[in-house]
Amino acid sequence: MVLALTMSAFAGNQNKKQPREKCEFPCEQMVKNLNLSDKQVKQLKEADETFDAEVKALREKSKEFQKNNRESMKAAKARRDSTLKSVLTKDQYIQYLEQKIKRLERRPDVRFDRNARPMNKRFDGKQMRQGRCPMSPASDAPAINPPAPDAAAK
């Protein structure tokens, strides 16, 4: 029985196509449903090829932008550090570096451990009041939106 299930699983995988092979544009069903002429099919295929080229160029441009942005951020951080070094005294700068190291040691390295904190997680006011937000107000601070006196009585 296990052998039969394994063979059927392999047989099922043979019919799967790669994402781009699943449906050429315009797909046969679209040609049939819209009753497209050969000329229209040819024009749509040309438009699809142009679109694919544009998307590919945009992806490459995005990669270049990310690389340039990363380099720009590194340069900006270096400028900030040099400004701090020139403004602060030697002792202050050493203290600043020690605090920076402590701060980096406290936080998980999100860059390598992507499961440390969910990305793009938004915190609403209710979560902040319950203390689940890392930037929650101090426990002795009043609630952001305290309930109205009438609502509390009900």
N, C-alpha and C positions, 0 to 999 in steps of 0.2 A: 504494500500500500504506500509506504514511504517512497519507494522507487517511482510509483505512478505519479505521486504528487510532485516529485522533483522533476520528472520528465515533462509534466504538464506546465510547470513553472517555466522551464526552459523554452518550451514551445510557445508559451504566451509572450515571452520576451522577444522572440524573433519578429513578431509583428509590429513591435514598437518602432517608431521612426524618430529620427533626431528632430529637435524643435523646428528647424527650418524646413525639413522635409514633410512635416505634417500637412502643411497647406501652402502651396505656392499662391502668390497673389496674381491675378484673381483665381480662386480655387474653382474646381469643377462645379461645385454646387452653386457658387455665385454666378458663374457663366450660365449655368442652366436656369437658375431662378430668375435672373435678370434678362435672360435671352440676349446676351451680349454678342455682338458681331465679332468677326476675326480682327477687324481693325481696332475695335474697342479693347479687345483682349491684348493686342500688341501694345496699344497706348498705355494701358494699365500696367503691363509688365515693365515698360520703359520707365514709367513713373515710379514703380516700386524699386527698380534698380537705382534710380536717382535718389530716392528716399533712403535706401540702404547706405549709399555712399555718404550722404549727408550725416546720417546717424553715426557712421563709423568715424567721420571727420570730427564730429562733436565729441565723441568718446575720447579720441586722441587729444583733442584740445583740452578736454576736462582733465586728462591725466597730466598734461603739461601745466595747466593752471594749478593743479594740486601740488605738483612738484615745485613750481615757482612760488606758490603761496607758502609752502613749508620753508623754503629758503628765505623768503621775506620775513617770516615769523622768527626764524633763527637770528637773522640780522637785527631785527627790532629788539629781540631779547638781549643780544650782545650790546647794542647801543644803550639800552636801559641799564644794564649792569655796569657799563663803563661810566655812565652818568652817576649812578649810585656811588661807585667807587670814588669819583672825583668830588662828590658833594659830602659824603660821610667821612668822618675821621677814620683812622685805621682801626681803632677799637670798635667803633660803631659798625664798620663794614664786616669785621670779624664776627660780631654779635649777629648781624644780619644773616651772614652765611650759616652760622650755627643754627639759627631759627629756621632757615630755609631747609637745612638738612633734616631737622627734627620733623618739620611739616611733611617733607617727602617720605620720611620713614613711617609716619602715622597712616598715611593714606595708602590704600592698595594700589598696586601698579595696574591701572586700568588698561594701559596700552598693551600689556601682555596677558592680562586676565580679564577677558571681555565679559565674563560672568560675574565679576565682582559687583557691578552696578548696572542695572538695566539702562540701556542707552535711551535717550529722549524721554525718560520717565518724568512726567509732570506731577507736581504736588499741588493739591488744592488746599484751601484754607482749613478744611476739616482735618486733613492729614497733619497739617502743621499744629493745630490745637491738640491733637492726640499725641504729638511728639514723634511722629514717624518721619518727619522731614529733617534732613541733616542740617538745614538752616532754620530749625524751629526756634521760636523765641524762648527766652529763659522761662523756667517753670514758674517763677514768681511774677512774670509779666501778665497783665490782664489779657483776657481773650480778645481776639481781633474784633469779633462781632458778638458781644454778649447778648444773650436772649433778652427780649423785652420783658418787663415785669409781668405783664398780663399773660404772656405766653408761658412763663414759668409756673404760674398759678394753675393753669389748666392742665 
